[in-house]
């Protein structure tokens, strides 16, 4: 999903799309 941007800043915290969705990224 929208994990394309956050992965570069925190790949460890973006292992799953669900994580990014929770962060609102």
C-alpha distance matrix in Angstrom:
0.0 3.8 5.5 7.2 9.9 10.7 11.2 14.2 15.6 15.2 13.9 16.0 14.4 10.8 11.8 9.5 6.1 8.8 10.5 8.3 8.3 12.0 12.6 11.4 9.4
3.8 0.0 3.8 5.4 6.9 7.8 9.3 11.9 12.9 13.1 12.6 15.1 13.2 10.0 12.1 10.5 7.3 9.7 10.2 7.0 7.6 11.1 10.6 9.1 6.3
5.5 3.8 0.0 3.8 5.5 5.4 5.9 8.9 10.2 9.8 8.9 11.5 10.1 6.7 8.8 8.1 6.1 9.1 8.7 5.9 8.3 11.1 10.3 10.2 7.1
7.2 5.4 3.8 0.0 3.8 6.0 6.0 7.6 9.9 10.8 9.8 13.1 12.5 9.3 11.2 11.2 9.5 12.8 12.4 9.6 11.8 14.7 13.5 12.9 9.4
9.9 6.9 5.5 3.8 0.0 3.8 5.5 6.0 7.3 9.1 9.5 12.9 12.0 9.7 12.5 13.0 11.5 14.1 12.8 9.6 12.1 14.4 12.3 11.8 8.1
10.7 7.8 5.4 6.0 3.8 0.0 3.8 5.4 5.1 5.9 7.0 9.8 8.5 6.8 10.2 11.0 10.1 12.2 10.1 7.3 10.5 12.0 9.6 10.3 7.0
11.2 9.3 5.9 6.0 5.5 3.8 0.0 3.8 5.4 5.1 4.1 7.6 7.7 5.6 8.0 9.7 9.9 12.6 10.6 8.9 12.4 14.0 12.2 13.3 10.2
14.2 11.9 8.9 7.6 6.0 5.4 3.8 0.0 3.8 5.7 6.0 9.5 10.2 9.0 11.3 13.5 13.6 16.2 14.1 12.1 15.6 17.0 14.6 15.6 12.3
15.6 12.9 10.2 9.9 7.3 5.1 5.4 3.8 0.0 3.8 6.4 8.9 8.9 8.9 11.9 14.1 14.3 16.1 13.4 11.5 15.0 15.6 12.8 14.2 11.3
15.2 13.1 9.8 10.8 9.1 5.9 5.1 5.7 3.8 0.0 3.8 5.3 5.3 6.2 8.9 11.4 12.5 13.9 10.8 10.0 13.7 13.9 11.5 13.8 11.5
13.9 12.6 8.9 9.8 9.5 7.0 4.1 6.0 6.4 3.8 0.0 3.8 5.4 4.8 6.2 9.3 10.9 13.0 10.6 10.2 13.9 14.7 13.2 15.2 12.8
16.0 15.1 11.5 13.1 12.9 9.8 7.6 9.5 8.9 5.3 3.8 0.0 3.8 5.4 5.8 9.2 11.7 12.9 10.1 11.0 14.6 14.5 13.4 16.2 14.5
14.4 13.2 10.1 12.5 12.0 8.5 7.7 10.2 8.9 5.3 5.4 3.8 0.0 3.8 5.8 7.9 9.8 10.3 6.9 7.9 11.3 10.8 9.7 12.7 11.5
10.8 10.0 6.7 9.3 9.7 6.8 5.6 9.0 8.9 6.2 4.8 5.4 3.8 0.0 3.8 5.3 6.7 8.2 5.8 6.0 9.5 10.3 9.6 11.7 10.0
11.8 12.1 8.8 11.2 12.5 10.2 8.0 11.3 11.9 8.9 6.2 5.8 5.8 3.8 0.0 3.8 6.9 8.6 7.3 8.7 11.6 12.4 12.6 14.8 13.3
9.5 10.5 8.1 11.2 13.0 11.0 9.7 13.5 14.1 11.4 9.3 9.2 7.9 5.3 3.8 0.0 3.8 5.3 5.4 7.1 9.1 10.3 11.5 13.1 12.1
6.1 7.3 6.1 9.5 11.5 10.1 9.9 13.6 14.3 12.5 10.9 11.7 9.8 6.7 6.9 3.8 0.0 3.8 5.4 5.3 6.4 8.8 10.1 10.7 9.6
8.8 9.7 9.1 12.8 14.1 12.2 12.6 16.2 16.1 13.9 13.0 12.9 10.3 8.2 8.6 5.3 3.8 0.0 3.8 5.4 5.0 6.3 8.7 9.8 10.1
10.5 10.2 8.7 12.4 12.8 10.1 10.6 14.1 13.4 10.8 10.6 10.1 6.9 5.8 7.3 5.4 5.4 3.8 0.0 3.8 5.4 5.2 6.4 8.7 8.9
8.3 7.0 5.9 9.6 9.6 7.3 8.9 12.1 11.5 10.0 10.2 11.0 7.9 6.0 8.7 7.1 5.3 5.4 3.8 0.0 3.8 5.4 5.1 6.2 5.3
8.3 7.6 8.3 11.8 12.1 10.5 12.4 15.6 15.0 13.7 13.9 14.6 11.3 9.5 11.6 9.1 6.4 5.0 5.4 3.8 0.0 3.8 5.4 5.0 5.9
12.0 11.1 11.1 14.7 14.4 12.0 14.0 17.0 15.6 13.9 14.7 14.5 10.8 10.3 12.4 10.3 8.8 6.3 5.2 5.4 3.8 0.0 3.8 5.3 7.6
12.6 10.6 10.3 13.5 12.3 9.6 12.2 14.6 12.8 11.5 13.2 13.4 9.7 9.6 12.6 11.5 10.1 8.7 6.4 5.1 5.4 3.8 0.0 3.8 5.5
11.4 9.1 10.2 12.9 11.8 10.3 13.3 15.6 14.2 13.8 15.2 16.2 12.7 11.7 14.8 13.1 10.7 9.8 8.7 6.2 5.0 5.3 3.8 0.0 3.8
9.4 6.3 7.1 9.4 8.1 7.0 10.2 12.3 11.3 11.5 12.8 14.5 11.5 10.0 13.3 12.1 9.6 10.1 8.9 5.3 5.9 7.6 5.5 3.8 0.0
